[in-house]
């Protein structure tokens, strides 16, 4: 049976560090300043605190401040000049075309943002679905509930899935569910819940495809 590939988006299929993440971080800090009446220092500190505690700033805002998640995501993910901000290797397209099996984007980002980035990269048509945080009912990775929504909505067996992701914590949840895991990281230590560690998603062509699909 061919696998089902679950791909994270940011820092997995494209490099979000140079432009995308700084832009989102500034937008989130500004949102907290406006809506919680905080100065920049306190807003930035709270943003980071919620991200560390819950895996997503949005989760903390919903839990402690009753923030409307759709308003927050729309407001903080506006990119007037997205083509200038997305950094990616065009070889990713070729890699994805070669991978056997169904491919799904599984991202904590909002739907409009994920769709726009994939379109900019020219790879949207290579994915059967884009499963965003809205589709997870605002239970972002690494929360188990977000994974369970994906599994139920797509009627998939986790043991047929290979999750490719730059966040180790997200892969921990995937492994608990029986998924195979590929960690995109330059870390010198590989956690025991990671089946394969690569410095770039392009390494799948050499290291992961044969070993994972032959099982």
LUMDRENDO-982286 format. One record per residue (C-alpha): residue in one letter; x, y, z. Coordinates in nm, 2 decimals. Layout:
REM residues N
<site><res>A</res><xx>X</xx><yy>Y</yy><zz>Z</zz></site>
...
//
This chain:
REM residues 215
<site><res>X</res><xx>0.00</xx><yy>0.00</yy><zz>0.00</zz></site>
<site><res>X</res><xx>0.13</xx><yy>0.34</yy><zz>-0.09</zz></site>
<site><res>X</res><xx>0.19</xx><yy>0.58</yy><zz>0.20</zz></site>
<site><res>X</res><xx>0.01</xx><yy>0.90</yy><zz>0.29</zz></site>
<site><res>X</res><xx>0.25</xx><yy>1.18</yy><zz>0.33</zz></site>
<site><res>X</res><xx>0.17</xx><yy>1.46</yy><zz>0.58</zz></site>
<site><res>X</res><xx>0.39</xx><yy>1.76</yy><zz>0.52</zz></site>
<site><res>X</res><xx>0.43</xx><yy>2.06</yy><zz>0.74</zz></site>
<site><res>X</res><xx>0.47</xx><yy>2.38</yy><zz>0.54</zz></site>
<site><res>X</res><xx>0.69</xx><yy>2.64</yy><zz>0.71</zz></site>
<site><res>X</res><xx>1.06</xx><yy>2.55</yy><zz>0.75</zz></site>
<site><res>X</res><xx>0.98</xx><yy>2.21</yy><zz>0.59</zz></site>
<site><res>X</res><xx>0.89</xx><yy>2.29</yy><zz>0.23</zz></site>
<site><res>X</res><xx>1.02</xx><yy>2.65</yy><zz>0.23</zz></site>
<site><res>X</res><xx>1.25</xx><yy>2.86</yy><zz>0.45</zz></site>
<site><res>X</res><xx>1.03</xx><yy>3.08</yy><zz>0.66</zz></site>
<site><res>X</res><xx>1.31</xx><yy>3.22</yy><zz>0.88</zz></site>
<site><res>X</res><xx>1.45</xx><yy>3.50</yy><zz>0.66</zz></site>
<site><res>X</res><xx>1.12</xx><yy>3.69</yy><zz>0.59</zz></site>
<site><res>X</res><xx>0.80</xx><yy>3.50</yy><zz>0.67</zz></site>
<site><res>X</res><xx>0.84</xx><yy>3.43</yy><zz>1.04</zz></site>
<site><res>X</res><xx>0.98</xx><yy>3.78</yy><zz>1.12</zz></site>
<site><res>X</res><xx>0.68</xx><yy>3.93</yy><zz>0.94</zz></site>
<site><res>X</res><xx>0.43</xx><yy>3.71</yy><zz>1.13</zz></site>
<site><res>X</res><xx>0.60</xx><yy>3.78</yy><zz>1.46</zz></site>
<site><res>X</res><xx>0.58</xx><yy>4.15</yy><zz>1.41</zz></site>
<site><res>X</res><xx>0.22</xx><yy>4.12</yy><zz>1.31</zz></site>
<site><res>X</res><xx>0.13</xx><yy>3.91</yy><zz>1.62</zz></site>
<site><res>X</res><xx>0.31</xx><yy>4.15</yy><zz>1.85</zz></site>
<site><res>X</res><xx>0.12</xx><yy>4.44</yy><zz>1.70</zz></site>
<site><res>X</res><xx>-0.21</xx><yy>4.26</yy><zz>1.73</zz></site>
<site><res>X</res><xx>-0.14</xx><yy>4.20</yy><zz>2.11</zz></site>
<site><res>X</res><xx>-0.05</xx><yy>4.56</yy><zz>2.15</zz></site>
<site><res>X</res><xx>-0.38</xx><yy>4.68</yy><zz>1.99</zz></site>
<site><res>X</res><xx>-0.62</xx><yy>4.43</yy><zz>2.15</zz></site>
<site><res>X</res><xx>-0.46</xx><yy>4.38</yy><zz>2.49</zz></site>
<site><res>X</res><xx>-0.34</xx><yy>4.74</yy><zz>2.54</zz></site>
<site><res>X</res><xx>0.02</xx><yy>4.63</yy><zz>2.59</zz></site>
<site><res>X</res><xx>0.34</xx><yy>4.81</yy><zz>2.50</zz></site>
<site><res>X</res><xx>0.57</xx><yy>4.64</yy><zz>2.25</zz></site>
<site><res>X</res><xx>0.80</xx><yy>4.48</yy><zz>2.51</zz></site>
<site><res>X</res><xx>0.52</xx><yy>4.32</yy><zz>2.71</zz></site>
<site><res>X</res><xx>0.33</xx><yy>4.21</yy><zz>2.39</zz></site>
<site><res>X</res><xx>0.64</xx><yy>4.04</yy><zz>2.25</zz></site>
<site><res>X</res><xx>0.70</xx><yy>3.87</yy><zz>2.58</zz></site>
<site><res>X</res><xx>0.34</xx><yy>3.74</yy><zz>2.60</zz></site>
<site><res>X</res><xx>0.35</xx><yy>3.62</yy><zz>2.24</zz></site>
<site><res>X</res><xx>0.66</xx><yy>3.41</yy><zz>2.31</zz></site>
<site><res>X</res><xx>0.53</xx><yy>3.29</yy><zz>2.64</zz></site>
<site><res>X</res><xx>0.22</xx><yy>3.15</yy><zz>2.48</zz></site>
<site><res>X</res><xx>0.41</xx><yy>3.00</yy><zz>2.20</zz></site>
<site><res>X</res><xx>0.64</xx><yy>2.81</yy><zz>2.44</zz></site>
<site><res>X</res><xx>0.36</xx><yy>2.70</yy><zz>2.67</zz></site>
<site><res>X</res><xx>0.11</xx><yy>2.59</yy><zz>2.41</zz></site>
<site><res>X</res><xx>0.29</xx><yy>2.55</yy><zz>2.08</zz></site>
<site><res>X</res><xx>0.10</xx><yy>2.84</yy><zz>1.93</zz></site>
<site><res>X</res><xx>0.04</xx><yy>3.20</yy><zz>2.04</zz></site>
<site><res>X</res><xx>-0.32</xx><yy>3.16</yy><zz>1.93</zz></site>
<site><res>X</res><xx>-0.40</xx><yy>2.89</yy><zz>2.18</zz></site>
<site><res>X</res><xx>-0.29</xx><yy>3.11</yy><zz>2.47</zz></site>
<site><res>X</res><xx>-0.49</xx><yy>3.40</yy><zz>2.34</zz></site>
<site><res>X</res><xx>-0.81</xx><yy>3.19</yy><zz>2.30</zz></site>
<site><res>X</res><xx>-0.76</xx><yy>3.03</yy><zz>2.64</zz></site>
<site><res>X</res><xx>-0.68</xx><yy>3.34</yy><zz>2.84</zz></site>
<site><res>X</res><xx>-0.83</xx><yy>3.63</yy><zz>2.65</zz></site>
<site><res>X</res><xx>-1.12</xx><yy>3.49</yy><zz>2.45</zz></site>
<site><res>X</res><xx>-0.96</xx><yy>3.60</yy><zz>2.12</zz></site>
<site><res>X</res><xx>-1.15</xx><yy>3.53</yy><zz>1.80</zz></site>
<site><res>X</res><xx>-0.92</xx><yy>3.29</yy><zz>1.62</zz></site>
<site><res>X</res><xx>-1.04</xx><yy>3.37</yy><zz>1.27</zz></site>
<site><res>X</res><xx>-0.99</xx><yy>3.75</yy><zz>1.33</zz></site>
<site><res>X</res><xx>-0.65</xx><yy>3.69</yy><zz>1.47</zz></site>
<site><res>X</res><xx>-0.53</xx><yy>3.46</yy><zz>1.19</zz></site>
<site><res>X</res><xx>-0.66</xx><yy>3.70</yy><zz>0.92</zz></site>
<site><res>X</res><xx>-0.51</xx><yy>4.00</yy><zz>1.08</zz></site>
<site><res>X</res><xx>-0.16</xx><yy>3.85</yy><zz>1.14</zz></site>
<site><res>X</res><xx>-0.12</xx><yy>3.67</yy><zz>0.81</zz></site>
<site><res>X</res><xx>-0.14</xx><yy>3.95</yy><zz>0.55</zz></site>
<site><res>X</res><xx>0.14</xx><yy>3.95</yy><zz>0.29</zz></site>
<site><res>X</res><xx>0.10</xx><yy>4.22</yy><zz>0.03</zz></site>
<site><res>X</res><xx>0.43</xx><yy>4.12</yy><zz>-0.14</zz></site>
<site><res>X</res><xx>0.44</xx><yy>3.74</yy><zz>-0.07</zz></site>
<site><res>X</res><xx>0.65</xx><yy>3.66</yy><zz>-0.38</zz></site>
<site><res>X</res><xx>0.94</xx><yy>3.86</yy><zz>-0.24</zz></site>
<site><res>X</res><xx>0.92</xx><yy>3.68</yy><zz>0.10</zz></site>
<site><res>X</res><xx>0.89</xx><yy>3.31</yy><zz>0.01</zz></site>
<site><res>X</res><xx>1.23</xx><yy>3.14</yy><zz>0.00</zz></site>
<site><res>X</res><xx>1.23</xx><yy>2.79</yy><zz>-0.15</zz></site>
<site><res>X</res><xx>1.42</xx><yy>2.55</yy><zz>-0.37</zz></site>
<site><res>X</res><xx>1.25</xx><yy>2.47</yy><zz>-0.70</zz></site>
<site><res>X</res><xx>1.38</xx><yy>2.11</yy><zz>-0.67</zz></site>
<site><res>X</res><xx>1.10</xx><yy>2.06</yy><zz>-0.41</zz></site>
<site><res>X</res><xx>0.85</xx><yy>2.04</yy><zz>-0.70</zz></site>
<site><res>X</res><xx>1.05</xx><yy>1.75</yy><zz>-0.86</zz></site>
<site><res>X</res><xx>1.08</xx><yy>1.57</yy><zz>-0.53</zz></site>
<site><res>X</res><xx>0.71</xx><yy>1.59</yy><zz>-0.46</zz></site>
<site><res>X</res><xx>0.62</xx><yy>1.46</yy><zz>-0.81</zz></site>
<site><res>X</res><xx>0.84</xx><yy>1.16</yy><zz>-0.75</zz></site>
<site><res>X</res><xx>0.70</xx><yy>1.06</yy><zz>-0.42</zz></site>
<site><res>X</res><xx>0.45</xx><yy>0.78</yy><zz>-0.45</zz></site>
<site><res>X</res><xx>0.12</xx><yy>0.81</yy><zz>-0.25</zz></site>
<site><res>X</res><xx>-0.12</xx><yy>1.08</yy><zz>-0.14</zz></site>
<site><res>X</res><xx>0.02</xx><yy>1.40</yy><zz>-0.01</zz></site>
<site><res>X</res><xx>-0.15</xx><yy>1.64</yy><zz>0.24</zz></site>
<site><res>X</res><xx>-0.03</xx><yy>1.97</yy><zz>0.38</zz></site>
<site><res>X</res><xx>-0.07</xx><yy>1.96</yy><zz>0.76</zz></site>
<site><res>X</res><xx>0.00</xx><yy>2.31</yy><zz>0.89</zz></site>
<site><res>X</res><xx>-0.07</xx><yy>2.53</yy><zz>1.19</zz></site>
<site><res>X</res><xx>-0.10</xx><yy>2.82</yy><zz>0.96</zz></site>
<site><res>X</res><xx>-0.44</xx><yy>2.96</yy><zz>0.84</zz></site>
<site><res>X</res><xx>-0.59</xx><yy>2.83</yy><zz>0.51</zz></site>
<site><res>X</res><xx>-0.55</xx><yy>3.15</yy><zz>0.31</zz></site>
<site><res>X</res><xx>-0.18</xx><yy>3.17</yy><zz>0.40</zz></site>
<site><res>X</res><xx>-0.10</xx><yy>2.81</yy><zz>0.33</zz></site>
<site><res>X</res><xx>-0.28</xx><yy>2.82</yy><zz>-0.01</zz></site>
<site><res>X</res><xx>-0.10</xx><yy>3.14</yy><zz>-0.11</zz></site>
<site><res>X</res><xx>0.25</xx><yy>3.00</yy><zz>-0.02</zz></site>
<site><res>X</res><xx>0.18</xx><yy>2.68</yy><zz>-0.21</zz></site>
<site><res>X</res><xx>0.06</xx><yy>2.87</yy><zz>-0.51</zz></site>
<site><res>X</res><xx>0.37</xx><yy>3.09</yy><zz>-0.50</zz></site>
<site><res>X</res><xx>0.59</xx><yy>2.78</yy><zz>-0.50</zz></site>
<site><res>X</res><xx>0.39</xx><yy>2.62</yy><zz>-0.78</zz></site>
<site><res>X</res><xx>0.31</xx><yy>2.30</yy><zz>-0.59</zz></site>
<site><res>X</res><xx>-0.05</xx><yy>2.34</yy><zz>-0.48</zz></site>
<site><res>X</res><xx>-0.17</xx><yy>2.09</yy><zz>-0.74</zz></site>
<site><res>X</res><xx>0.06</xx><yy>1.82</yy><zz>-0.60</zz></site>
<site><res>X</res><xx>-0.14</xx><yy>1.80</yy><zz>-0.27</zz></site>
<site><res>X</res><xx>-0.47</xx><yy>1.62</yy><zz>-0.22</zz></site>
<site><res>X</res><xx>-0.56</xx><yy>1.87</yy><zz>0.05</zz></site>
<site><res>X</res><xx>-0.44</xx><yy>2.16</yy><zz>0.26</zz></site>
<site><res>X</res><xx>-0.53</xx><yy>2.09</yy><zz>0.63</zz></site>
<site><res>X</res><xx>-0.49</xx><yy>2.42</yy><zz>0.81</zz></site>
<site><res>X</res><xx>-0.55</xx><yy>2.52</yy><zz>1.18</zz></site>
<site><res>X</res><xx>-0.91</xx><yy>2.61</yy><zz>1.10</zz></site>
<site><res>X</res><xx>-0.97</xx><yy>2.25</yy><zz>0.98</zz></site>
<site><res>X</res><xx>-0.82</xx><yy>2.13</yy><zz>1.31</zz></site>
<site><res>X</res><xx>-1.09</xx><yy>2.33</yy><zz>1.49</zz></site>
<site><res>X</res><xx>-0.81</xx><yy>2.55</yy><zz>1.63</zz></site>
<site><res>X</res><xx>-0.63</xx><yy>2.27</yy><zz>1.80</zz></site>
<site><res>X</res><xx>-0.29</xx><yy>2.32</yy><zz>1.65</zz></site>
<site><res>X</res><xx>-0.01</xx><yy>2.07</yy><zz>1.64</zz></site>
<site><res>X</res><xx>0.12</xx><yy>1.91</yy><zz>1.87</zz></site>
<site><res>X</res><xx>-0.22</xx><yy>1.88</yy><zz>2.03</zz></site>
<site><res>X</res><xx>-0.37</xx><yy>1.53</yy><zz>1.98</zz></site>
<site><res>X</res><xx>-0.71</xx><yy>1.67</yy><zz>1.89</zz></site>
<site><res>X</res><xx>-0.58</xx><yy>1.84</yy><zz>1.57</zz></site>
<site><res>X</res><xx>-0.43</xx><yy>1.51</yy><zz>1.45</zz></site>
<site><res>X</res><xx>-0.75</xx><yy>1.33</yy><zz>1.53</zz></site>
<site><res>X</res><xx>-0.96</xx><yy>1.57</yy><zz>1.33</zz></site>
<site><res>X</res><xx>-0.73</xx><yy>1.51</yy><zz>1.03</zz></site>
<site><res>X</res><xx>-0.75</xx><yy>1.13</yy><zz>1.07</zz></site>
<site><res>X</res><xx>-1.13</xx><yy>1.13</yy><zz>1.10</zz></site>
<site><res>X</res><xx>-1.19</xx><yy>1.39</yy><zz>0.82</zz></site>
<site><res>X</res><xx>-0.97</xx><yy>1.19</yy><zz>0.57</zz></site>
<site><res>X</res><xx>-1.06</xx><yy>0.85</yy><zz>0.71</zz></site>
<site><res>X</res><xx>-0.69</xx><yy>0.74</yy><zz>0.72</zz></site>
<site><res>X</res><xx>-0.50</xx><yy>0.49</yy><zz>0.92</zz></site>
<site><res>X</res><xx>-0.22</xx><yy>0.66</yy><zz>1.10</zz></site>
<site><res>X</res><xx>0.00</xx><yy>0.36</yy><zz>1.04</zz></site>
<site><res>X</res><xx>-0.01</xx><yy>0.43</yy><zz>0.67</zz></site>
<site><res>X</res><xx>0.12</xx><yy>0.79</yy><zz>0.72</zz></site>
<site><res>X</res><xx>0.46</xx><yy>0.94</yy><zz>0.70</zz></site>
<site><res>X</res><xx>0.48</xx><yy>1.28</yy><zz>0.87</zz></site>
<site><res>X</res><xx>0.75</xx><yy>1.52</yy><zz>0.75</zz></site>
<site><res>X</res><xx>0.80</xx><yy>1.81</yy><zz>0.99</zz></site>
<site><res>X</res><xx>1.06</xx><yy>2.05</yy><zz>1.14</zz></site>
<site><res>X</res><xx>0.91</xx><yy>2.05</yy><zz>1.49</zz></site>
<site><res>X</res><xx>1.02</xx><yy>1.75</yy><zz>1.70</zz></site>
<site><res>X</res><xx>0.72</xx><yy>1.80</yy><zz>1.94</zz></site>
<site><res>X</res><xx>0.48</xx><yy>1.76</yy><zz>1.66</zz></site>
<site><res>X</res><xx>0.65</xx><yy>1.44</yy><zz>1.55</zz></site>
<site><res>X</res><xx>0.62</xx><yy>1.31</yy><zz>1.91</zz></site>
<site><res>X</res><xx>0.24</xx><yy>1.32</yy><zz>1.88</zz></site>
<site><res>X</res><xx>0.26</xx><yy>1.16</yy><zz>1.53</zz></site>
<site><res>X</res><xx>0.46</xx><yy>0.87</yy><zz>1.66</zz></site>
<site><res>X</res><xx>0.22</xx><yy>0.82</yy><zz>1.95</zz></site>
<site><res>X</res><xx>-0.05</xx><yy>0.76</yy><zz>1.69</zz></site>
<site><res>X</res><xx>0.16</xx><yy>0.51</yy><zz>1.50</zz></site>
<site><res>X</res><xx>0.28</xx><yy>0.73</yy><zz>1.22</zz></site>
<site><res>X</res><xx>0.63</xx><yy>0.71</yy><zz>1.07</zz></site>
<site><res>X</res><xx>0.83</xx><yy>1.03</yy><zz>1.13</zz></site>
<site><res>X</res><xx>1.08</xx><yy>1.24</yy><zz>0.93</zz></site>
<site><res>X</res><xx>1.24</xx><yy>1.53</yy><zz>1.11</zz></site>
<site><res>X</res><xx>1.38</xx><yy>1.81</yy><zz>0.91</zz></site>
<site><res>X</res><xx>1.66</xx><yy>1.94</yy><zz>1.14</zz></site>
<site><res>X</res><xx>2.03</xx><yy>2.00</yy><zz>1.17</zz></site>
<site><res>X</res><xx>2.02</xx><yy>1.89</yy><zz>1.54</zz></site>
<site><res>X</res><xx>2.31</xx><yy>1.66</yy><zz>1.65</zz></site>
<site><res>X</res><xx>2.07</xx><yy>1.45</yy><zz>1.85</zz></site>
<site><res>X</res><xx>1.79</xx><yy>1.24</yy><zz>1.71</zz></site>
<site><res>X</res><xx>1.50</xx><yy>1.17</yy><zz>1.95</zz></site>
<site><res>X</res><xx>1.38</xx><yy>0.81</yy><zz>1.97</zz></site>
<site><res>X</res><xx>1.04</xx><yy>0.90</yy><zz>1.82</zz></site>
<site><res>X</res><xx>1.21</xx><yy>1.01</yy><zz>1.50</zz></site>
<site><res>X</res><xx>1.25</xx><yy>0.74</yy><zz>1.24</zz></site>
<site><res>X</res><xx>1.45</xx><yy>0.95</yy><zz>0.99</zz></site>
<site><res>X</res><xx>1.64</xx><yy>1.28</yy><zz>1.03</zz></site>
<site><res>X</res><xx>1.73</xx><yy>1.50</yy><zz>0.73</zz></site>
<site><res>X</res><xx>1.88</xx><yy>1.84</yy><zz>0.71</zz></site>
<site><res>X</res><xx>1.65</xx><yy>1.92</yy><zz>0.41</zz></site>
<site><res>X</res><xx>1.33</xx><yy>1.78</yy><zz>0.27</zz></site>
<site><res>X</res><xx>1.52</xx><yy>1.72</yy><zz>-0.05</zz></site>
<site><res>X</res><xx>1.70</xx><yy>1.44</yy><zz>0.13</zz></site>
<site><res>X</res><xx>1.38</xx><yy>1.23</yy><zz>0.11</zz></site>
<site><res>X</res><xx>1.49</xx><yy>1.15</yy><zz>-0.25</zz></site>
<site><res>X</res><xx>1.80</xx><yy>0.97</yy><zz>-0.12</zz></site>
<site><res>X</res><xx>1.71</xx><yy>0.85</yy><zz>0.23</zz></site>
<site><res>X</res><xx>1.34</xx><yy>0.81</yy><zz>0.29</zz></site>
<site><res>X</res><xx>1.15</xx><yy>0.70</yy><zz>-0.01</zz></site>
<site><res>X</res><xx>1.29</xx><yy>0.35</yy><zz>-0.06</zz></site>
<site><res>X</res><xx>1.32</xx><yy>0.26</yy><zz>0.31</zz></site>
<site><res>X</res><xx>0.97</xx><yy>0.38</yy><zz>0.41</zz></site>
<site><res>X</res><xx>0.77</xx><yy>0.26</yy><zz>0.11</zz></site>
<site><res>X</res><xx>0.92</xx><yy>-0.08</yy><zz>0.11</zz></site>
<site><res>X</res><xx>0.77</xx><yy>-0.17</yy><zz>0.45</zz></site>
//
